[in-house]
Amino acid sequence: MTAGMDRVTEGGGVPSPCISVCRMDASTGWCEGCLRTLEEIAGWSLYNDDTKRAVWDALETRHAEWIARHAKVRR
């Protein structure tokens, strides 16, 4: 997930984590594609770069949680 944080957009800003898989998971409230909340998705274009980086940091934790949940389901 950190790969996106290492890149910058053409304008020099922090890129969106969106991967065009836009479905919300009712149990977590996260998008199944990018793991953002609806609030984060809606606010992305208004966020400054520090806030966007904070979202990327939160996505790291969510990604680890997502992996752990799905590992339990497969057992």
All heavy atoms as a GROMACS GRO file, in nm:
protein
  583
    1MET      N    1   0.081  -0.119   0.000
    1MET     CA    2   0.000   0.000   0.000
    1MET      C    3   0.086   0.126   0.000
    1MET      O    4   0.040   0.229  -0.042
    1MET     CB    5  -0.092   0.003   0.121
    1MET     CG    6  -0.195  -0.107   0.130
    1MET     SD    7  -0.334  -0.101   0.019
    1MET     CE    8  -0.411   0.053   0.050
    2THR      N    9   0.205   0.120   0.047
    2THR     CA   10   0.286   0.241   0.053
    2THR      C   11   0.337   0.286  -0.082
    2THR      O   12   0.385   0.396  -0.096
    2THR     CB   13   0.408   0.223   0.146
    2THR    OG1   14   0.486   0.115   0.099
    2THR    CG2   15   0.366   0.204   0.289
    3ALA      N   16   0.325   0.203  -0.183
    3ALA     CA   17   0.374   0.240  -0.316
    3ALA      C   18   0.314   0.370  -0.362
    3ALA      O   19   0.381   0.452  -0.423
    3ALA     CB   20   0.345   0.129  -0.415
    4GLY      N   21   0.188   0.393  -0.334
    4GLY     CA   22   0.123   0.516  -0.375
    4GLY      C   23   0.178   0.638  -0.306
    4GLY      O   24   0.180   0.747  -0.361
    5MET      N   25   0.224   0.622  -0.183
    5MET     CA   26   0.279   0.735  -0.109
    5MET      C   27   0.413   0.779  -0.166
    5MET      O   28   0.453   0.892  -0.148
    5MET     CB   29   0.295   0.699   0.038
    5MET     CG   30   0.164   0.693   0.111
    5MET     SD   31   0.183   0.661   0.286
    5MET     CE   32   0.295   0.788   0.335
    6ASP      N   33   0.484   0.690  -0.231
    6ASP     CA   34   0.614   0.722  -0.285
    6ASP      C   35   0.604   0.797  -0.417
    6ASP      O   36   0.701   0.854  -0.463
    6ASP     CB   37   0.696   0.594  -0.307
    6ASP     CG   38   0.724   0.522  -0.176
    6ASP    OD1   39   0.726   0.590  -0.070
    6ASP    OD2   40   0.744   0.401  -0.179
    7ARG      N   41   0.487   0.796  -0.477
    7ARG     CA   42   0.467   0.863  -0.605
    7ARG      C   43   0.405   0.999  -0.581
    7ARG      O   44   0.346   1.025  -0.478
    7ARG     CB   45   0.372   0.782  -0.692
    7ARG     CG   46   0.425   0.647  -0.728
    7ARG     CD   47   0.330   0.578  -0.823
    7ARG     NE   48   0.350   0.436  -0.812
    7ARG     CZ   49   0.254   0.346  -0.813
    7ARG    NH1   50   0.130   0.383  -0.825
    7ARG    NH2   51   0.281   0.219  -0.802
    8VAL      N   52   0.415   1.084  -0.680
    8VAL     CA   53   0.346   1.212  -0.677
    8VAL      C   54   0.268   1.226  -0.806
    8VAL      O   55   0.303   1.168  -0.908
    8VAL     CB   56   0.443   1.331  -0.660
    8VAL    CG1   57   0.509   1.328  -0.524
    8VAL    CG2   58   0.547   1.333  -0.768
    9THR      N   59   0.162   1.301  -0.801
    9THR     CA   60   0.084   1.325  -0.921
    9THR      C   61   0.158   1.424  -1.010
    9THR      O   62   0.258   1.482  -0.970
    9THR     CB   63  -0.054   1.383  -0.884
    9THR    OG1   64  -0.036   1.509  -0.820
    9THR    CG2   65  -0.132   1.289  -0.794
   10GLU      N   66   0.106   1.443  -1.130
   10GLU     CA   67   0.169   1.538  -1.222
   10GLU      C   68   0.182   1.676  -1.158
   10GLU      O   69   0.278   1.747  -1.182
   10GLU     CB   70   0.088   1.548  -1.351
   10GLU     CG   71   0.103   1.428  -1.440
   10GLU     CD   72   0.026   1.444  -1.570
   10GLU    OE1   73   0.006   1.558  -1.615
   10GLU    OE2   74  -0.012   1.341  -1.626
   11GLY      N   75   0.087   1.714  -1.077
   11GLY     CA   76   0.091   1.844  -1.010
   11GLY      C   77   0.177   1.844  -0.885
   11GLY      O   78   0.188   1.946  -0.818
   12GLY      N   79   0.238   1.730  -0.852
   12GLY     CA   80   0.326   1.722  -0.735
   12GLY      C   81   0.256   1.684  -0.606
   12GLY      O   82   0.318   1.682  -0.502
   13GLY      N   83   0.127   1.652  -0.612
   13GLY     CA   84   0.053   1.616  -0.492
   13GLY      C   85   0.056   1.468  -0.462
   13GLY      O   86   0.118   1.390  -0.533
   14VAL      N   87  -0.011   1.431  -0.354
   14VAL     CA   88  -0.020   1.292  -0.311
   14VAL      C   89  -0.129   1.224  -0.394
   14VAL      O   90  -0.241   1.274  -0.402
   14VAL     CB   91  -0.053   1.283  -0.161
   14VAL    CG1   92  -0.069   1.139  -0.116
   14VAL    CG2   93   0.054   1.354  -0.079
   15PRO      N   94  -0.100   1.109  -0.457
   15PRO     CA   95  -0.199   1.044  -0.542
   15PRO      C   96  -0.310   0.977  -0.462
   15PRO      O   97  -0.292   0.940  -0.346
   15PRO     CB   98  -0.117   0.939  -0.617
   15PRO     CG   99  -0.006   0.906  -0.523
   15PRO     CD  100   0.026   1.036  -0.453
   16SER      N  101  -0.422   0.961  -0.527
   16SER     CA  102  -0.534   0.890  -0.468
   16SER      C  103  -0.503   0.740  -0.464
   16SER      O  104  -0.443   0.687  -0.557
   16SER     CB  105  -0.660   0.913  -0.552
   16SER     OG  106  -0.763   0.826  -0.512
   17PRO      N  107  -0.547   0.670  -0.360
   17PRO     CA  108  -0.529   0.525  -0.355
   17PRO      C  109  -0.634   0.449  -0.436
   17PRO      O  110  -0.631   0.326  -0.441
   17PRO     CB  111  -0.542   0.494  -0.206
   17PRO     CG  112  -0.623   0.604  -0.149
   17PRO     CD  113  -0.596   0.725  -0.233
   18CYS      N  114  -0.725   0.519  -0.500
   18CYS     CA  115  -0.832   0.454  -0.576
   18CYS      C  116  -0.777   0.362  -0.684
   18CYS      O  117  -0.686   0.400  -0.759
   18CYS     CB  118  -0.922   0.560  -0.641
   18CYS     SG  119  -1.058   0.488  -0.735
   19ILE      N  120  -0.834   0.240  -0.692
   19ILE     CA  121  -0.795   0.146  -0.797
   19ILE      C  122  -0.915   0.108  -0.882
   19ILE      O  123  -0.915   0.007  -0.951
   19ILE     CB  124  -0.726   0.020  -0.739
   19ILE    CG1  125  -0.820  -0.055  -0.644
   19ILE    CG2  126  -0.594   0.056  -0.670
   19ILE    CD1  127  -0.771  -0.194  -0.607
   20SER      N  128  -1.019   0.189  -0.876
   20SER     CA  129  -1.142   0.172  -0.955
   20SER      C  130  -1.215   0.041  -0.926
   20SER      O  131  -1.275  -0.019  -1.015
   20SER     CB  132  -1.111   0.184  -1.104
   20SER     OG  133  -1.062   0.314  -1.131
   21VAL      N  134  -1.210  -0.003  -0.802
   21VAL     CA  135  -1.292  -0.115  -0.754
   21VAL      C  136  -1.375  -0.053  -0.642
   21VAL      O  137  -1.334  -0.051  -0.526
   21VAL     CB  138  -1.206  -0.231  -0.700
   21VAL    CG1  139  -1.295  -0.340  -0.641
   21VAL    CG2  140  -1.116  -0.286  -0.808
   22CYS      N  141  -1.488   0.002  -0.678
   22CYS     CA  142  -1.565   0.087  -0.587
   22CYS      C  143  -1.687   0.015  -0.532
   22CYS      O  144  -1.796   0.025  -0.587
   22CYS     CB  145  -1.603   0.217  -0.658
   22CYS     SG  146  -1.461   0.304  -0.725
   23ARG      N  147  -1.666  -0.060  -0.425
   23ARG     CA  148  -1.774  -0.129  -0.353
   23ARG      C  149  -1.745  -0.113  -0.205
   23ARG      O  150  -1.633  -0.139  -0.160
   23ARG     CB  151  -1.776  -0.278  -0.386
   23ARG     CG  152  -1.829  -0.314  -0.522
   23ARG     CD  153  -1.839  -0.466  -0.537
   23ARG     NE  154  -1.713  -0.533  -0.506
   23ARG     CZ  155  -1.622  -0.568  -0.597
   23ARG    NH1  156  -1.640  -0.540  -0.724
   23ARG    NH2  157  -1.512  -0.629  -0.561
   24MET      N  158  -1.846  -0.074  -0.131
   24MET     CA  159  -1.828  -0.057   0.013
   24MET      C  160  -1.860  -0.186   0.086
   24MET      O  161  -1.959  -0.252   0.057
   24MET     CB  162  -1.917   0.057   0.065
   24MET     CG  163  -1.887   0.192   0.002
   24MET     SD  164  -1.714   0.244   0.011
   24MET     CE  165  -1.695   0.274   0.186
   25ASP      N  166  -1.773  -0.223   0.179
   25ASP     CA  167  -1.794  -0.340   0.264
   25ASP      C  168  -1.876  -0.296   0.384
   25ASP      O  169  -1.831  -0.211   0.462
   25ASP     CB  170  -1.658  -0.395   0.307
   25ASP     CG  171  -1.669  -0.520   0.392
   25ASP    OD1  172  -1.737  -0.515   0.497
   25ASP    OD2  173  -1.609  -0.621   0.355
   26ALA      N  174  -1.994  -0.352   0.400
   26ALA     CA  175  -2.084  -0.311   0.507
   26ALA      C  176  -2.027  -0.341   0.646
   26ALA      O  177  -2.054  -0.268   0.741
   26ALA     CB  178  -2.219  -0.379   0.490
   27SER      N  179  -1.948  -0.446   0.658
   27SER     CA  180  -1.897  -0.483   0.790
   27SER      C  181  -1.784  -0.392   0.838
   27SER      O  182  -1.767  -0.373   0.958
   27SER     CB  183  -1.851  -0.629   0.792
   27SER     OG  184  -1.737  -0.646   0.709
   28THR      N  185  -1.707  -0.335   0.746
   28THR     CA  186  -1.596  -0.248   0.785
   28THR      C  187  -1.621  -0.101   0.756
   28THR      O  188  -1.561  -0.015   0.820
   28THR     CB  189  -1.467  -0.287   0.710
   28THR    OG1  190  -1.488  -0.269   0.569
   28THR    CG2  191  -1.425  -0.429   0.741
   29GLY      N  192  -1.706  -0.073   0.656
   29GLY     CA  193  -1.726   0.065   0.613
   29GLY      C  194  -1.616   0.113   0.520
   29GLY      O  195  -1.604   0.232   0.493
   30TRP      N  196  -1.534   0.020   0.472
   30TRP     CA  197  -1.423   0.053   0.382
   30TRP      C  198  -1.457   0.014   0.240
   30TRP      O  199  -1.524  -0.086   0.216
   30TRP     CB  200  -1.296  -0.022   0.421
   30TRP     CG  201  -1.250  -0.006   0.561
   30TRP    CD1  202  -1.273   0.100   0.645
   30TRP    CD2  203  -1.170  -0.098   0.635
   30TRP    NE1  204  -1.213   0.078   0.766
   30TRP    CE2  205  -1.149  -0.043   0.762
   30TRP    CE3  206  -1.115  -0.221   0.605
   30TRP    CZ2  207  -1.074  -0.107   0.860
   30TRP    CZ3  208  -1.041  -0.285   0.702
   30TRP    CH2  209  -1.020  -0.228   0.828
   31CYS      N  210  -1.402   0.089   0.145
   31CYS     CA  211  -1.412   0.051   0.006
   31CYS      C  212  -1.331  -0.078  -0.013
   31CYS      O  213  -1.220  -0.089   0.038
   31CYS     CB  214  -1.356   0.162  -0.083
   31CYS     SG  215  -1.340   0.115  -0.257
   32GLU      N  216  -1.386  -0.173  -0.086
   32GLU     CA  217  -1.315  -0.299  -0.108
   32GLU      C  218  -1.191  -0.282  -0.195
   32GLU      O  219  -1.101  -0.365  -0.191
   32GLU     CB  220  -1.409  -0.402  -0.170
   32GLU     CG  221  -1.518  -0.447  -0.076
   32GLU     CD  222  -1.612  -0.548  -0.137
   32GLU    OE1  223  -1.584  -0.600  -0.247
   32GLU    OE2  224  -1.717  -0.574  -0.075
   33GLY      N  225  -1.186  -0.176  -0.272
   33GLY     CA  226  -1.070  -0.152  -0.358
   33GLY      C  227  -0.957  -0.078  -0.290
   33GLY      O  228  -0.843  -0.124  -0.288
   34CYS      N  229  -0.989   0.037  -0.230
   34CYS     CA  230  -0.882   0.122  -0.174
   34CYS      C  231  -0.879   0.126  -0.022
   34CYS      O  232  -0.788   0.184   0.036
   34CYS     CB  233  -0.894   0.264  -0.230
   34CYS     SG  234  -1.043   0.352  -0.178
   35LEU      N  235  -0.979   0.069   0.041
   35LEU     CA  236  -0.990   0.060   0.187
   35LEU      C  237  -1.018   0.194   0.255
   35LEU      O  238  -1.004   0.206   0.376
   35LEU     CB  239  -0.865  -0.006   0.250
   35LEU     CG  240  -0.832  -0.145   0.201
   35LEU    CD1  241  -0.704  -0.198   0.268
   35LEU    CD2  242  -0.948  -0.242   0.227
   36ARG      N  243  -1.059   0.295   0.178
   36ARG     CA  244  -1.096   0.422   0.239
   36ARG      C  245  -1.243   0.418   0.283
   36ARG      O  246  -1.323   0.341   0.231
   36ARG     CB  247  -1.079   0.538   0.140
   36ARG     CG  248  -0.935   0.570   0.111
   36ARG     CD  249  -0.922   0.687   0.016
   36ARG     NE  250  -0.976   0.653  -0.116
   36ARG     CZ  251  -0.993   0.740  -0.214
   36ARG    NH1  252  -0.964   0.869  -0.196
   36ARG    NH2  253  -1.041   0.701  -0.331
   37THR      N  254  -1.276   0.505   0.377
   37THR     CA  255  -1.415   0.524   0.418
   37THR      C  256  -1.484   0.617   0.319
   37THR      O  257  -1.417   0.687   0.240
   37THR     CB  258  -1.422   0.587   0.558
   37THR    OG1  259  -1.366   0.719   0.552
   37THR    CG2  260  -1.349   0.503   0.663
   38LEU      N  261  -1.616   0.622   0.324
   38LEU     CA  262  -1.689   0.715   0.238
   38LEU      C  263  -1.646   0.859   0.264
   38LEU      O  264  -1.632   0.939   0.172
   38LEU     CB  265  -1.840   0.701   0.258
   38LEU     CG  266  -1.906   0.582   0.191
   38LEU    CD1  267  -2.053   0.572   0.230
   38LEU    CD2  268  -1.893   0.591   0.040
   39GLU      N  269  -1.625   0.893   0.390
   39GLU     CA  270  -1.580   1.028   0.425
   39GLU      C  271  -1.445   1.060   0.360
   39GLU      O  272  -1.425   1.169   0.306
   39GLU     CB  273  -1.571   1.042   0.577
   39GLU     CG  274  -1.526   1.180   0.622
   39GLU     CD  275  -1.517   1.189   0.774
   39GLU    OE1  276  -1.609   1.140   0.843
   39GLU    OE2  277  -1.418   1.246   0.822
   40GLU      N  278  -1.354   0.965   0.364
   40GLU     CA  279  -1.222   0.987   0.304
   40GLU      C  280  -1.230   0.998   0.152
   40GLU      O  281  -1.160   1.080   0.092
   40GLU     CB  282  -1.126   0.874   0.344
   40GLU     CG  283  -1.090   0.877   0.491
   40GLU     CD  284  -1.028   0.748   0.541
   40GLU    OE1  285  -1.040   0.643   0.474
   40GLU    OE2  286  -0.969   0.752   0.651
   41ILE      N  287  -1.315   0.918   0.092
   41ILE     CA  288  -1.332   0.924  -0.053
   41ILE      C  289  -1.391   1.059  -0.093
   41ILE      O  290  -1.341   1.126  -0.184
   41ILE     CB  291  -1.421   0.808  -0.102
   41ILE    CG1  292  -1.349   0.673  -0.082
   41ILE    CG2  293  -1.460   0.827  -0.248
   41ILE    CD1  294  -1.439   0.552  -0.096
   42ALA      N  295  -1.496   1.098  -0.024
   42ALA     CA  296  -1.564   1.224  -0.057
   42ALA      C  297  -1.474   1.346  -0.032
   42ALA      O  298  -1.479   1.443  -0.107
   42ALA     CB  299  -1.693   1.236   0.024
   43GLY      N  300  -1.392   1.339   0.070
   43GLY     CA  301  -1.309   1.454   0.106
   43GLY      C  302  -1.174   1.461   0.038
   43GLY      O  303  -1.103   1.561   0.050
   44TRP      N  304  -1.136   1.355  -0.032
   44TRP     CA  305  -1.000   1.346  -0.087
   44TRP      C  306  -0.956   1.471  -0.162
   44TRP      O  307  -0.847   1.523  -0.140
   44TRP     CB  308  -0.986   1.223  -0.176
   44TRP     CG  309  -0.843   1.199  -0.214
   44TRP    CD1  310  -0.783   1.235  -0.331
   44TRP    CD2  311  -0.742   1.138  -0.135
   44TRP    NE1  312  -0.651   1.199  -0.329
   44TRP    CE2  313  -0.623   1.138  -0.209
   44TRP    CE3  314  -0.740   1.081  -0.007
   44TRP    CZ2  315  -0.504   1.085  -0.161
   44TRP    CZ3  316  -0.623   1.028   0.040
   44TRP    CH2  317  -0.506   1.030  -0.036
   45SER      N  318  -1.039   1.520  -0.250
   45SER     CA  319  -1.000   1.636  -0.333
   45SER      C  320  -0.986   1.764  -0.251
   45SER      O  321  -0.923   1.860  -0.296
   45SER     CB  322  -1.098   1.656  -0.447
   45SER     OG  323  -1.227   1.688  -0.396
   46LEU      N  324  -1.042   1.765  -0.131
   46LEU     CA  325  -1.033   1.882  -0.045
   46LEU      C  326  -0.918   1.873   0.055
   46LEU      O  327  -0.879   1.973   0.115
   46LEU     CB  328  -1.164   1.902   0.032
   46LEU     CG  329  -1.290   1.912  -0.053
   46LEU    CD1  330  -1.414   1.913   0.035
   46LEU    CD2  331  -1.285   2.035  -0.143
   47TYR      N  332  -0.864   1.753   0.074
   47TYR     CA  333  -0.759   1.732   0.173
   47TYR      C  334  -0.627   1.794   0.128
   47TYR      O  335  -0.593   1.791   0.009
   47TYR     CB  336  -0.734   1.582   0.195
   47TYR     CG  337  -0.845   1.506   0.263
   47TYR    CD1  338  -0.844   1.368   0.263
   47TYR    CD2  339  -0.949   1.569   0.328
   47TYR    CE1  340  -0.943   1.294   0.325
   47TYR    CE2  341  -1.049   1.496   0.391
   47TYR     CZ  342  -1.045   1.360   0.390
   47TYR     OH  343  -1.144   1.288   0.452
   48ASN      N  344  -0.550   1.844   0.224
   48ASN     CA  345  -0.414   1.887   0.192
   48ASN      C  346  -0.324   1.763   0.191
   48ASN      O  347  -0.366   1.654   0.228
   48ASN     CB  348  -0.365   1.994   0.291
   48ASN     CG  349  -0.354   1.945   0.433
   48ASN    OD1  350  -0.325   1.828   0.460
   48ASN    ND2  351  -0.378   2.033   0.528
   49ASP      N  352  -0.200   1.780   0.147
   49ASP     CA  353  -0.110   1.664   0.132
   49ASP      C  354  -0.083   1.594   0.265
   49ASP      O  355  -0.071   1.471   0.269
   49ASP     CB  356   0.021   1.705   0.066
   49ASP     CG  357   0.007   1.729  -0.083
   49ASP    OD1  358  -0.100   1.697  -0.140
   49ASP    OD2  359   0.102   1.780  -0.144
   50ASP      N  360  -0.076   1.668   0.375
   50ASP     CA  361  -0.053   1.603   0.505
   50ASP      C  362  -0.170   1.513   0.543
   50ASP      O  363  -0.150   1.402   0.593
   50ASP     CB  364  -0.031   1.708   0.614
   50ASP     CG  365   0.104   1.778   0.602
   50ASP    OD1  366   0.196   1.722   0.539
   50ASP    OD2  367   0.116   1.889   0.657
   51THR      N  368  -0.291   1.558   0.517
   51THR     CA  369  -0.408   1.477   0.547
   51THR      C  370  -0.413   1.355   0.456
   51THR      O  371  -0.446   1.244   0.501
   51THR     CB  372  -0.537   1.561   0.534
   51THR    OG1  373  -0.526   1.674   0.621
   51THR    CG2  374  -0.660   1.480   0.571
   52LYS      N  375  -0.380   1.373   0.330
   52LYS     CA  376  -0.376   1.259   0.238
   52LYS      C  377  -0.273   1.156   0.283
   52LYS      O  378  -0.299   1.035   0.277
   52LYS     CB  379  -0.345   1.306   0.096
   52LYS     CG  380  -0.459   1.383   0.033
   52LYS     CD  381  -0.422   1.435  -0.104
   52LYS     CE  382  -0.536   1.513  -0.167
   52LYS     NZ  383  -0.504   1.563  -0.300
   53ARG      N  384  -0.158   1.202   0.329
   53ARG     CA  385  -0.056   1.108   0.379
   53ARG      C  386  -0.107   1.035   0.504
   53ARG      O  387  -0.078   0.917   0.523
   53ARG     CB  388   0.074   1.181   0.408
   53ARG     CG  389   0.149   1.219   0.283
   53ARG     CD  390   0.287   1.281   0.314
   53ARG     NE  391   0.340   1.346   0.197
   53ARG     CZ  392   0.327   1.475   0.168
   53ARG    NH1  393   0.264   1.557   0.251
   53ARG    NH2  394   0.377   1.525   0.058
   54ALA      N  395  -0.183   1.105   0.587
   54ALA     CA  396  -0.240   1.041   0.706
   54ALA      C  397  -0.339   0.932   0.666
   54ALA      O  398  -0.345   0.826   0.730
   54ALA     CB  399  -0.309   1.146   0.794
   55VAL      N  400  -0.415   0.956   0.561
   55VAL     CA  401  -0.506   0.852   0.511
   55VAL      C  402  -0.425   0.733   0.462
   55VAL      O  403  -0.457   0.618   0.494
   55VAL     CB  404  -0.599   0.907   0.399
   55VAL    CG1  405  -0.677   0.793   0.333
   55VAL    CG2  406  -0.693   1.012   0.455
   56TRP      N  407  -0.319   0.759   0.385
   56TRP     CA  408  -0.232   0.649   0.339
   56TRP      C  409  -0.179   0.570   0.459
   56TRP      O  410  -0.173   0.447   0.455
   56TRP     CB  411  -0.116   0.702   0.255
   56TRP     CG  412  -0.149   0.716   0.109
   56TRP    CD1  413  -0.174   0.832   0.041
   56TRP    CD2  414  -0.159   0.611   0.013
   56TRP    NE1  415  -0.198   0.804  -0.091
   56TRP    CE2  416  -0.190   0.670  -0.111
   56TRP    CE3  417  -0.145   0.473   0.020
   56TRP    CZ2  418  -0.206   0.596  -0.228
   56TRP    CZ3  419  -0.161   0.398  -0.097
   56TRP    CH2  420  -0.192   0.459  -0.218
   57ASP      N  421  -0.140   0.639   0.566
   57ASP     CA  422  -0.092   0.569   0.687
   57ASP      C  423  -0.202   0.480   0.745
   57ASP      O  424  -0.176   0.366   0.785
   57ASP     CB  425  -0.045   0.669   0.792
   57ASP     CG  426   0.085   0.738   0.756
   57ASP    OD1  427   0.157   0.691   0.665
   57ASP    OD2  428   0.115   0.842   0.819
   58ALA      N  429  -0.324   0.532   0.750
   58ALA     CA  430  -0.437   0.453   0.801
   58ALA      C  431  -0.463   0.332   0.712
   58ALA      O  432  -0.498   0.225   0.762
   58ALA     CB  433  -0.562   0.540   0.810
   59LEU      N  434  -0.442   0.348   0.583
   59LEU     CA  435  -0.463   0.236   0.491
   59LEU      C  436  -0.366   0.122   0.517
   59LEU      O  437  -0.400   0.005   0.497
   59LEU     CB  438  -0.452   0.283   0.345
   59LEU     CG  439  -0.556   0.386   0.301
   59LEU    CD1  440  -0.536   0.423   0.154
   59LEU    CD2  441  -0.697   0.338   0.326
   60GLU      N  442  -0.246   0.154   0.560
   60GLU     CA  443  -0.149   0.050   0.596
   60GLU      C  444  -0.206  -0.040   0.706
   60GLU      O  445  -0.200  -0.162   0.697
   60GLU     CB  446  -0.017   0.112   0.643
   60GLU     CG  447   0.063   0.176   0.534
   60GLU     CD  448   0.116   0.074   0.434
   60GLU    OE1  449   0.151  -0.038   0.475
   60GLU    OE2  450   0.124   0.109   0.316
   61THR      N  451  -0.262   0.022   0.808
   61THR     CA  452  -0.320  -0.053   0.920
   61THR      C  453  -0.442  -0.132   0.873
   61THR      O  454  -0.457  -0.250   0.906
   61THR     CB  455  -0.360   0.043   1.033
   61THR    OG1  456  -0.244   0.115   1.074
   61THR    CG2  457  -0.421  -0.031   1.150
   62ARG      N  458  -0.527  -0.068   0.794
   62ARG     CA  459  -0.646  -0.137   0.743
   62ARG      C  460  -0.609  -0.255   0.654
   62ARG      O  461  -0.675  -0.359   0.660
   62ARG     CB  462  -0.734  -0.040   0.665
   62ARG     CG  463  -0.796   0.065   0.753
   62ARG     CD  464  -0.875   0.164   0.672
   62ARG     NE  465  -0.898   0.283   0.751
   62ARG     CZ  466  -0.935   0.399   0.702
   62ARG    NH1  467  -0.956   0.413   0.572
   62ARG    NH2  468  -0.952   0.502   0.782
   63HIS      N  469  -0.506  -0.239   0.575
   63HIS     CA  470  -0.464  -0.348   0.487
   63HIS      C  471  -0.420  -0.468   0.571
   63HIS      O  472  -0.455  -0.582   0.541
   63HIS     CB  473  -0.351  -0.301   0.395
   63HIS     CG  474  -0.317  -0.399   0.290
   63HIS    ND1  475  -0.192  -0.453   0.278
   63HIS    CD2  476  -0.392  -0.454   0.190
   63HIS    CE1  477  -0.191  -0.537   0.177
   63HIS    NE2  478  -0.310  -0.540   0.122
   64ALA      N  479  -0.344  -0.444   0.677
   64ALA     CA  480  -0.302  -0.552   0.766
   64ALA      C  481  -0.424  -0.619   0.830
   64ALA      O  482  -0.430  -0.742   0.840
   64ALA     CB  483  -0.207  -0.499   0.872
   65GLU      N  484  -0.522  -0.539   0.872
   65GLU     CA  485  -0.644  -0.594   0.931
   65GLU      C  486  -0.720  -0.676   0.827
   65GLU      O  487  -0.773  -0.784   0.859
   65GLU     CB  488  -0.733  -0.482   0.983
   65GLU     CG  489  -0.680  -0.412   1.106
   65GLU     CD  490  -0.768  -0.296   1.149
   65GLU    OE1  491  -0.891  -0.300   1.124
   65GLU    OE2  492  -0.714  -0.202   1.207
   66TRP      N  493  -0.728  -0.626   0.704
   66TRP     CA  494  -0.798  -0.697   0.597
   66TRP      C  495  -0.734  -0.833   0.571
   66TRP      O  496  -0.803  -0.934   0.560
   66TRP     CB  497  -0.796  -0.610   0.470
   66TRP     CG  498  -0.876  -0.667   0.358
   66TRP    CD1  499  -1.007  -0.647   0.332
   66TRP    CD2  500  -0.828  -0.755   0.255
   66TRP    NE1  501  -1.044  -0.717   0.220
   66TRP    CE2  502  -0.936  -0.783   0.170
   66TRP    CE3  503  -0.704  -0.810   0.226
   66TRP    CZ2  504  -0.924  -0.866   0.059
   66TRP    CZ3  505  -0.692  -0.893   0.116
   66TRP    CH2  506  -0.801  -0.920   0.034
   67ILE      N  507  -0.601  -0.836   0.566
   67ILE     CA  508  -0.529  -0.962   0.544
   67ILE      C  509  -0.557  -1.059   0.658
   67ILE      O  510  -0.584  -1.176   0.636
   67ILE     CB  511  -0.378  -0.936   0.529
   67ILE    CG1  512  -0.352  -0.867   0.395
   67ILE    CG2  513  -0.298  -1.066   0.540
   67ILE    CD1  514  -0.209  -0.817   0.378
   68ALA      N  515  -0.552  -1.011   0.781
   68ALA     CA  516  -0.578  -1.096   0.898
   68ALA      C  517  -0.720  -1.153   0.894
   68ALA      O  518  -0.739  -1.272   0.922
   68ALA     CB  519  -0.554  -1.018   1.026
   69ARG      N  520  -0.817  -1.071   0.860
   69ARG     CA  521  -0.956  -1.118   0.854
   69ARG      C  522  -0.972  -1.227   0.750
   69ARG      O  523  -1.039  -1.327   0.772
   69ARG     CB  524  -1.050  -1.004   0.818
   69ARG     CG  525  -1.080  -0.910   0.926
   69ARG     CD  526  -1.170  -0.800   0.873
   69ARG     NE  527  -1.183  -0.697   0.975
   69ARG     CZ  528  -1.297  -0.640   1.003
   69ARG    NH1  529  -1.407  -0.670   0.938
   69ARG    NH2  530  -1.302  -0.547   1.097
   70HIS      N  531  -0.915  -1.206   0.634
   70HIS     CA  532  -0.931  -1.302   0.525
   70HIS      C  533  -0.850  -1.428   0.548
   70HIS      O  534  -0.887  -1.534   0.500
   70HIS     CB  535  -0.899  -1.236   0.390
   70HIS     CG  536  -1.007  -1.142   0.349
   70HIS    ND1  537  -1.017  -1.014   0.397
   70HIS    CD2  538  -1.113  -1.160   0.267
   70HIS    CE1  539  -1.125  -0.957   0.346
   70HIS    NE2  540  -1.184  -1.042   0.267
   71ALA      N  541  -0.743  -1.419   0.623
   71ALA     CA  542  -0.666  -1.539   0.658
   71ALA      C  543  -0.748  -1.628   0.751
   71ALA      O  544  -0.745  -1.750   0.739
   71ALA     CB  545  -0.533  -1.500   0.722
   72LYS      N  546  -0.822  -1.567   0.842
   72LYS     CA  547  -0.907  -1.644   0.935
   72LYS      C  548  -1.020  -1.714   0.862
   72LYS      O  549  -1.058  -1.825   0.895
   72LYS     CB  550  -0.964  -1.552   1.043
   72LYS     CG  551  -0.862  -1.503   1.142
   72LYS     CD  552  -0.924  -1.409   1.243
   72LYS     CE  553  -0.817  -1.352   1.333
   72LYS     NZ  554  -0.873  -1.254   1.428
   73VAL      N  555  -1.075  -1.647   0.761
   73VAL     CA  556  -1.186  -1.704   0.684
   73VAL      C  557  -1.141  -1.827   0.606
   73VAL      O  558  -1.215  -1.924   0.592
   73VAL     CB  559  -1.244  -1.598   0.588
   73VAL    CG1  560  -1.343  -1.658   0.492
   73VAL    CG2  561  -1.308  -1.485   0.668
   74ARG      N  562  -1.019  -1.827   0.559
   74ARG     CA  563  -0.967  -1.939   0.477
   74ARG      C  564  -0.931  -2.062   0.558
   74ARG      O  565  -0.911  -2.167   0.502
   74ARG     CB  566  -0.845  -1.891   0.398
   74ARG     CG  567  -0.883  -1.791   0.292
   74ARG     CD  568  -0.763  -1.752   0.212
   74ARG     NE  569  -0.802  -1.650   0.116
   74ARG     CZ  570  -0.720  -1.566   0.061
   74ARG    NH1  571  -0.592  -1.570   0.090
   74ARG    NH2  572  -0.761  -1.476  -0.025
   75ARG      N  573  -0.916  -2.050   0.686
   75ARG     CA  574  -0.875  -2.165   0.768
   75ARG      C  575  -0.982  -2.267   0.778
   75ARG      O  576  -1.092  -2.261   0.768
   75ARG     CB  577  -0.838  -2.119   0.910
   75ARG     CG  578  -0.709  -2.044   0.911
   75ARG     CD  579  -0.674  -2.010   1.052
   75ARG     NE  580  -0.567  -1.911   1.050
   75ARG     CZ  581  -0.517  -1.857   1.156
   75ARG    NH1  582  -0.563  -1.889   1.274
   75ARG    NH2  583  -0.422  -1.770   1.149
   0.00000   0.00000   0.00000
